């Protein structure tokens, strides 16, 4: 009996330590999230007793502050609308906005226990900490004006060297100071944050990933030749190139070409065949490196997981995946991160929103820190992808995002949607300059071609960022 106990005790100790380690890890990863749950009774009670801190943008512009019982937002309606999905609202209509996701700071849960005791002793009300974001509210308000009127979609601007998010807009938007019944019943779902929650086919922006996989799998990838006759049949399914209209007997043919020109003109024929040469396993492996099928747990925001399907993969589906169609689903944030890998020498940074936290006594308790999400590409591969994305803007489908005198890189996409006449228009790209490390993704739903609809919006953002 005693012998048995002696054997069991070390095991129990080990299990106990393991449990403790798991608890600490779980709190570190999910702790902030725990405070933001509206069903959390303890957090709810605490929130009633504390005056919520203010939210400021990167320049110190106050986006939200509390006077008495009332939460007051910025005086300019355009600023309110352009930042509402990042900020969220007090009623929690927007899921995971800063107002709820960062309530840990805004309600002073970060402040030492002594502060709580002091406020009880002296009968003074407690104040939460102020949160300063990386977001530029002036740029965000401009994006509101540049985005095609009446269209749905999303725009994100991020520093690809640090991960700091400069703008995150979703359309349709709404005014948090005036949430009417018509906003709540709008079939366009204005509360929904399309930038990080919307799931879409990536369209030809996925060719960034197919291209990367080709470069990694085949050392001679850039020397290979294909012949595009405009009509590729895979598994009884016809894959055509953009501009093809068989009813009017118009067929886009790119003829003899290599990967460089295929990427620049966004040739579906070539990239569908490239996907088949890679095979499903290699293409999925590449997509997963970029973040597909991964459970994102970023510190400052909740991003829906993007998916690369794992079963029922026929040749037809693999070919369609190579051009970003098939059953692929991703968020605009995922598309942005794909381009950031090329921009930042192969390393994708974690997107961040928090610039600093300041306690009521003026002490800065948290300051910006960047972290790599993961290393995705070898620097040499990233450089090649970057060069091809540069060519796509200089003399390819992304030309309307160009800014004369600057190195703009990008990729367009026009994703077909069942039952809709127009495609979803995509542009993802970046400024390839040391002192302007900005990446942009633009998605306009049901709007037409990425080159004609999304690229011009990105071009305006690039010009603003470059001060042109
Ligand atoms: Zn082609």
Boltz pocket constraint, residues with backbone or C-beta under 6 A from the ligand:
constraints:
  - pocket:
      binder: B
      contacts: [[A, 228], [A, 229], [A, 230], [A, 241], [A, 252], [A, 253], [A, 254], [A, 255], [A, 266], [A, 267], [A, 268], [A, 269], [A, 270]]
      max_distance: 6.0
